[in-house]
């Protein structure tokens, strides 16, 4: 079964659906998939990394001020920001979201201390901190991550409580709005959304300090694993976007490419295609190669990771691509090499008349976790 077949399964319980140009298989619902439900929501379609999203912030400094010291800058970014699974922030971060009443929910109360410690950490997999310049030489900071362990444990709780099954081809778990669990899930999801926003804002601000830069008014910030209550064609729906960015007319979005290629700031437009896509667009380049296919198989033996079989992408292949692109890279496994992804320009072109590109962001520094286990799955 491919992503199209997977979406057909989702439509057994969904009302409307659309696939974005970066779509590929996900857990229960395709990444790059949009599903609208009437009087229901699907925690498996939202996914394990609730409120994963992108933030881009334009700074007030020029590439000429950054390029000569990019190596030192990326060293400091990589040592200051916490990358990897289960990491705690090296710095104390407080936020008024920890006063939210939703923390009283049985699903969330045990997670509050962990969430405090992890706020402002980035995680693993395809989550990153990037430094870019635009066509005018202005420097931007871009980040991609979600609600960390809070989101994963919250999703796990509700999937189990709703009787859901884990697995790529499992039919999505749906919670009807007549269920007492519905309001609890929505409240928990929204709190995870606030948490993800706060984390991305903190990381962008912290990187700006490393750059010795201030921000300007150009800030673009979106979730892409979330459910929104929206009205389409006069019908009130819960629209789940899993690896898909909201793109209503005039709404800006930051869409990341690979570590060795430009990203974009785009804007939604009004068109018949946009309406059919439920005013949604891509969230990245989209994988064409699984992590195992790229990196090969490994097993843990006596506390050490040993390679069982070779993958299609070598470290030298990834290094060559990134070096040729002029990118200063920290971390990252070969399963995140540009070889594993579609070309973003092709993905954007596939969206047709639904969006316009406002800025091209060329990467000069990329920081990610190393090649480690990623439990977040989406």
N, C-alpha and C positions, 0 to 999 in steps of 0.2 A: 504494500500500500504506500502511495506517495502522499504529499501534503494535500492534494486535491481530494483524494479518497478519504483522508482523515477529516477534511472539512465536511464532506458529505455525511460522515458519521455524526459530526457536531450538529448538523442541521436536523437530525432526528428530534432534537429537543430545542434547537434554536429557531428563531423566526426569520432572520435575514443574516446574510454572511457575505464577506468579501475577502479576497486574498491580495496581499500587497506584493510588489515586485521582488522583495527579498525573502519570500516565504520558503520555509523548509519544515521538515518534520519536527514536532515538539511533543511534549507529554500531554496526551489527550486532545490537545488543540494545536494546530500548526503555529509555529512562530511566524509572525507576519500575517496572522489571521484576525479577523474582526467578526464577532458574532453578537447579534442583537437578540435579547430575550424579552418576552412579554411576561411581566409579573414574576420574574425569577432572575437569579444570577448564578453563575457557575464559578466556584472557587478553583476548579482545575483549569478552566480556561484563563482565568486571571494568572494562575501559575504559582509556583513556589516563591519566586522572587517578587513579592507584591510591591508594586510601585517602582520597579526598576525603571530608570529613565536617564535622560541626558540633560546636562546643563552646560551652556556656553556663556562666557562672560568676556566682553571686550574690555581691554585695559587701556590705560592712557600712555603706554610706552610703545616705542617703535622697534621693529625687528633688529635695527642696527645696534640697539642697546642690549639685546639679548644674545644674538648670535655669537659674539666673541666669548661669552661665558656660559654657553649652553651646557657644557659638560659639568661644570661645577653646580649649575642650577639643578640639573637632573639628579646629581648625586644627593643634593639636599632634599629634593622632592621625595626621592626614594627612601631616604633615611628618616624623613619627618612624617610622611603619610604612611599609615599602616595598611599594607597589602597582604592578602592571604586569608585563608579560612579561619574563622573563629578568633581573629585578632582583636585586641583591645587598643583603643586610642592611647598613644603615648602622652597625650595632653588631656586635662580635664575639660569636658565640654558640657555646659548646662544649657537648657532650653525650656521655654515655658510649656512645650508640648508635654512635659512630664507631669503637668498639673491637670491634664485632660481626664475627664470622668471615665473615659473608655478603659483606663488602666484597671478599673474595678472589675472588669469582665473576667470570669474565671479563666478564659483562654489567655489573657494578657497579664494578669497580676503576677504570675511567677516569672515573667520575662522582663520585668521592668529594670532590674539591676543589670542584667546582661545588655539590655538595650542602651542604658546609660553608658556602659563601658565601651560599647561598639560604635556609638554615634561618631560619625566622621571617619570611619574606616571604609576601605574600598572593596575588599574581598578578592576573589580569584576569578578564574574563567576569562570571559571577554571584558571584564571591567577594567577601567583605565583612568589615568590622568594624562592629558595631552596638553602641549603648548603649541599653538599655531600662529601663523601670520596670515592676514587677508591680502586682497589684491592691492590695498593701499599701504601695506607694510605694518598695519596695526597688529599688536599681539593680542591673542585670545587665549583663554584657558577653557578647556573642555573636559568634562568628566562624565563617566557612565557607571552607575551602580544603583542599587536599590535599598531595600529595608533590612538587608543583612540577615542575621539569625532571627531577628524579630519576625520578619516576613515569612521565612522558611518554617519556623515553628508554628506560627499562626495558621499558615496554609495547611500544614500537616494536621493540626488539631481539627480544623473544620472539615477537611476531607475525610478524616476518620469518623468524626461525629455524624457526618451526612451519609456514611456508608459507602464512600467512594473507593475506587480501586486505583492503585498506582500503575503506571505503565504507559508506554508510548501509544498503544492502540486501545487503551481503555476508553470507554464512552465517557464523555465529560460528566462530572458530578454536578447536579443542578439543585439549588435550594429555592423552593417556591416562596413567594413573599407572604404566604399564609402561615409559614412555619416560624415559630419563635426564634429559630436559629438565623433567619434571614436578617433581622435587624442587628443581631449580634455580629454577624459576619460583616455587614456594611460598616458598622461602627469600628470594628477592628481593622478592616481594610483602609478606611479613611485615616485612622491613626497611623498605620504603616505608611500611608501617603505623606502625612505631615513629617514623619520621621525621615523618610527618604529625601524630601525636600530640604530638611534641616541639615542632613548629612552632606548633601551635594553643595549647599551654600557654604557650609563651614570649610569644606575642602577647597572650593574655589577661592574663598577668602584667604585661606592659609597659604595657598600657592602664590596668590598675589603678593603676600608679604615676602615670600622668598624671592619673587621677581623684583621687589621694591617698586611695585606698581599700584596704582589706584584703579578702580573700575569706572566705567562710564555708563550711560543709561542703557546701552545695548546688552541686555541679559535675556537669554532664551532658555526656558526651563519647562520640560514636559515629562510626564510619566509615559511609559509605553507598555506597562503590564498592570492594567487597572480596569475598573468598571465605572462608567459614568451614566447617570440618569439623563436621557436626552429625548427630544421629540423629533421624529422623522416622519414626514408625510402625514402629520396629524396624529401619529401614534406614539404614546409614551413608552420608551424602551429602556432597558438596561443594556448599554453597549459595552461589550468587553473587547478591549484591544490588547492582544498578546503579541508583543514585539511589533506594535504598530503605533504610530504617532498621530494624535489628533491634528487635523489640518482643516479647520473651518476657514471660510474666506477671511483673509487678513491675519490669520493666526500664524505665528512664526514657530519653526521647529529646528532643532539642531540634530542632524543625522550624521553619525560618524562613519567614516570609511574604514580601511584597514590601517595598521600601524605604519604603512609605507605609502599611503595615498591620501589625497585631499578629502576632507569632510565638507559639509555644506550647511549653510543656514538657508532654509527654504520658507516659503509662505504658501498657505492654502489659497485657492481661488474657487470661485463659484462656477460650476460647469455640470453638465449631465453626468460626466464621469465621476466628479467629486461626490455628487449625490448618491450615485450607485455604490461608491466606496464608503458610504456612511461618513464622509468627510474625514478620511483617514489616509495616512501615507506610511512610508517605510520607516524603520528605525535604525537601519544599518545596511551593510552591503549584502548580508545573507550568506550563510555557509553553503559550500558545495562539497565539503569533505568533513566527515565526522572527526572527532578528536582522536579516536583510535586509529582511523585510517591515516591521519596525518602523522601522528607520533609513534604509532606501533603499540603493541601490547606490553604491559609491564605488570609484575606481581611484587607484592611486598613479602620478603622473606627475611626473618630474623631482624626485623626493624629496618631493613634496607630495601630500596626499590631496585629491582632487577629487570632489565629488558628481556622480554620473551620473543618478540618479533619486531622487525624494523618497519617503520612507517614510510609514507611517500615523501615526507618533507624532512630534510636534514637541517641541522643547525647552520651549516655553511650556506644552504640555500636561503634561509631566512636572513642571515646576516648580510648576504650579498644584496638582497632586495632593499633592506633597510639602509644599508650604507649608500647604495646608489641613489636613494631618495633623500639623502642628507639628513637623516633622522638620528638623534642621539637616543638610544634605547636602553631602558633599565628593566630587568626582569623579562617576563614573557617566555612561554614555551613554544615549541614549533607548532603546536596545535592552534596557535593564534597567528601564524605566519600569513601574509597576504595570499599565499598559494591556496589557503583553505576557504577563500571567500570569492564571491562574485565581484565584478568590478562595479563600484558604486555608480559610475556614470551610466552604465547599462541599466541598473536598477532604477535610477531616477528617470531615465527615458521611458521605461516600462510604465511609469505612473501617468504618462500622457499629460492631458490638460487639467490635472488636478492640483498641480503645484507650480511655482516658479522658484528658481534658485536666486537668492539675494546676494550671498557671499560664498566664495570658495575659500576654505581654510586649509592651508598647507602645513602639515606637521613638521616641527623641528625637534620636538622632544616627546617621547612616549614612555610612560611608566606603567607596568602591570605586575601582577604577581607572577611567580615562576610557574613551572609546569607541575601543578599539584591537583589533588582531587577537588572537584567542584560539586558540592551537593545541591546547588541551586537549580540546576537542570534547564533553566530557561534563559 
